[in-house]
Amino acid sequence: MSEAELELFLQASVRLGAPLALAALGEAVTERAGVINIGLEGAIIAGALGGALGALAFESGGAGVLAGALAGGIVALVFAAFAVGLGTDQIITGTAVTLGGLGLTGAVYQARFGATGTALTLPTLAPVRLPLLADIPLIGDALFAQAPTTYLAYALAPALWYFFFRTEWGLELRAVGEQPDAAAAAGVRVRRVRLLATLLGGTLAGVAGAHLALAHAGTFAENMSAGRGFIAIAVVALGRWNPPWVLLAALFFGAASALQYLLQALGLDLPYQLFLAIPYLLTLAALAGWLGRARAPAALATPWPPPR
């Protein structure tokens, strides 16, 4: 592999990993509070459509990101109303939210742009090249010549680590995810903490969707989330619910996804379906070898108060 090919591979890895990092970092907050949001896929596709419509309405990629964040937050609010407020099964509720999000965004897209849709050209998020850092050989352009939302993911990883392990609110959040009864006895409002954590996770998933539309693809297409919500949940487990590790796990999956394009470009005489499966096979292998040493929050996916 030449140096130019390696640079392109690294750039593709970061581009593909950035939306996963945003969604997974938000989901890490949600899961630390004891809620697993299977509806993350619905929040991402809603964020993508919201970002596209917002960018078209205000002719600004930044406005599109805000609209995408709002759309993702609304989807998370619907999920939280049932899973947190009513104590319904989180897996079933999340699945329903994902299916509803995929169907509703498709219906809105067709209503806005016609039954067959149309090829959209959106105001995009231009890459921002950071002085000095972007000049680092080999990795500079890959890491530091990216869209602003990528830098948001970089900043969130250490910020969330500090929040989790160095603040009182972070301690309350982790207590709710581990022992909600004990947290409630100590005066923590369990449902409020879970609601806020779920909303933050959905909002960041909406930003991830807006990134897909405005920084990655430059357009919107139905079902363009392509399972990234489910992958982000796996990334959280691969990152052991620790934000810096979650960011690295997302970049690992981005590299695994970029690898399929690199191998195809090298002209290997193999079925293309094998290349498509590479990211998932590598992720399963990593989970099998790594997850055994990790422990999920004890109350994850457990409703509170418990049903009687």
N, C-alpha and C positions, 0 to 999 in steps of 0.2 A: 504493500500500500504506500503510495506516495504521500508526501507531506500535505499537498493540496487536497488529496482525497481524505486524509485524516482530519484536516480542518473542516471540510464540508460535513464529515460524519459528526464531529463534535457540535457544530452549529445546528445540525438537524436534531441531535439528541436533546439539546437545550430547548429548541422550539417545540418539540413533541412532549417534553417533560414538563414544561411550564404550566399548561392548564391542569395537568394531573397534580402538580405540586399545590396549586391554589385550592383545588377542590379537596385534596387530601389533608392539607393543613386545617381547613375548616372542619372537615369530618373528624380530625383528631380532637378538636375542642369538643365537638358533639359527643364523641364516644367516651372521652374522659369524664363526661357528666352522666354516663350510663345509658346513652341513647344511640342506637345504630340506625342511621337514616338511609335505608335502602332506596328512598326516593331521591337520592342525590342525582341520579341520572335525569330525573324530571326537572330538577333545579338547574342543571347544566344546560339542557336544551331550551328551557325557558329563558335563561340568561343569554343564550345565543340569539334567540329571536328578539328578546327585549333589547339587546345591544344593537342588533341590526335596525330595528324600528327607531330606536333612540338616535342612532347615528344619522339615519335618513332624515328624521324630523328636525334635528338641530344642526345637521351638517357638521358634526364633530365626533371624532372617535372617543374623546373623553366623556362627552354626554352619553354616548352609547354604552360605555363601561358603567356609568352610574345607573342607566336604565336597566342594564343586565343585572347589576347587583340588586336592584329593587325587585326585578322579576324573580330572581332566585330566592330572595327573602320571602316573597309572597308564597311561593311554592312550599318553602320550609314552614311557614306559618300554618298552612293547611295541614301539613303532616303533624306539626306539633299540637294543633288543636285536638286531634284525635289521639295520637300516641302519648302525648304528655298530659293534655287536659282531661281526656276521657279514659286513659289507660288502656287503649286498644293494643293489640299485638303489633309490635313495631315492624316486624318483617312483612306481615300481610298489609299493613297500612302503607309502608314504604313502597311495596310492589304496586299497590293501587295508585299511589301518587305518581310513580314513574310512568305507568301506562296512561294515566290521565294526562300527564305533562306531554308525553309524546303525541297523543291524539289531539290535544287542544292546540299545541303549537302548529301541528300540521293543518288543522282546520283554520286557524287564524292566518297562517301563511297563504293558504289557498283563497281565503276570503279577501285578503288584501291584494294578492298578486295574480289571482286567477286560478282556475281549477288545475291547470298544468304548471302553474308557477312561472317564474321568470328568473333569468340570470341577473342577480343583483350585483351592482358595483357600489361598494360601501366606502364611506370615509374611513380610512384605516388608521391604526396606531403605528406611526412611523417608528422605526428603531432609533433609540437614543444611544449614541456612542459616548461612553464615559472616557474622558481624557486620561491619559497615562495607562489606566487599567486595560483599555482596549488595545493598547500597543504591546501587551505582553505576548511574546511569541507563542504560537500554536493555540493557546486557550483564550487569548484576549478577545478576539471577535466573537468567539462562541459564547462567552459568559457575559461580556460587557458591551455588546452592540446589539441589544435586544429591546423589545417593546417595554414601556414603563410597567406594565402588569407583571413582567418577569422579575423586575427589580422589587416589586411588591412582595413576591414570593420569597426572594432572598431576605428581605427585611423581616418578614413575618416569622421565619423559622427561629432566629434567636430571640425575637420579641416574645413569641409564645412560650419558648423554653423558660425565659425569665418569669413570665406570668405564671406558668404552671408551678414552678419550683422555688420561687423567691418572693411570692406575694401572698397575702392573706386570702384574697379572692381566689387565687389559683389553688390554694389549699382547700377552700370550700368546694370548688369545682371537683377536685379529685376525690374529696370525701363523699360527695354526692354520687360519684361513679363507683365508689368502693363499698361504702356502708351508708346508704341513704337514711336508714332508721337512726343510726348514731348521729349523722349530720343534722337530722331534724331535731333530735333531742338536744343538740348543742345550739339550736336556734337558727339553723340554716333553712331558708325557704327552698325546699328541694325542687318543687315544680317551677318556681321562678328561675332558678339556676339552669334547670334543664331546658326551659323555654328559651332563655337568652342564648345558651350554647347552641341550640338547634337553629335559631335564627342566624347566628353568626356563621355557622357552617353552611347554611343555605345561601347566605349572601355571598360568601366566597365562592361557592359553586356557581352562582350567577356571574361573578366576575370571570371565572374560568370559562364559562360559556361565551361571554362577551369577547374574551381573548381569542377563542376559537374563530369567532365570526370576523373580528376586526383586526387581529394581528396575525392569525395563522392562515385563514382561508381567504379573507377579503370578501366574503359573501356569506349567505345563509342558505342552507339546504335542509330539507326535512330529514330528521334522524341523524343529523351530523354529529351528535354527541357520540354515537357509535360505541356505546358501552363504557365510555370513560368514567361514568359514575361508579359502576361496579369495580372497575380497575382501581379507582381512587380508594375504595374501601379496602381492597387488597394491599394497596400501597401503605395505608395506615398500619395494617398488621405487620407488613414487611419492615416498616420503620419503627415498630415496637412502641407506638403511641408517643413517641418522643420527637418533637418538631424538627430538629436538625436532621435526625435520621430519616424522618418522613420526606424531607426535601431531597436528601440523597437517594432514597428509594425511588422517588418520582423521576429523578434524572437517570437512574439506572433503567427504569422501564422505558424512558424516552430513548436511551441508547439502544435498548433491545429492539425498539420499534424502528429506529434508524438503521439498525443492522440489516434488516430485511431489504431495505432499499440498496444498501451498499453491496450485499451479496448478489442481488439481481443485476446491479450495474457491472459487477465483475464477470457476468455472463456464465455463471455456473449452470450446468445442464441438469437442473432439478425442477420438480413440479413447483409452480409458484405458490400453491397452497402451503407447501412446507415453509416457505419464507414468511407467509402471513402468520403461521403458527409460532414462529420463533419467539416473539415477545412473551406470549402466554406460557410457553414451555419453560423459558428461562425464569419467569416469575414464579411458576409452580416449583421449580427446582430450588429457587432461593427461599421460598416460603417453607419448603420441606426441611431445608437444612438450617434455617435460622429461627423459625417461629417457635420451635420446641423450647428455646431458651427465653421466650417472651411470655408475659402473662397479661391477658386482657383485663380491663377493669372488672372487678368482681361482680358488679351489678349491671353489666352491659346487657342491654335488651330486656331488662327486668322492669316491669311497670311499677310505679310507686304512687300511692300506697298499693301494696300487693292486693290482688283481688281476693275476696272472701267467699 
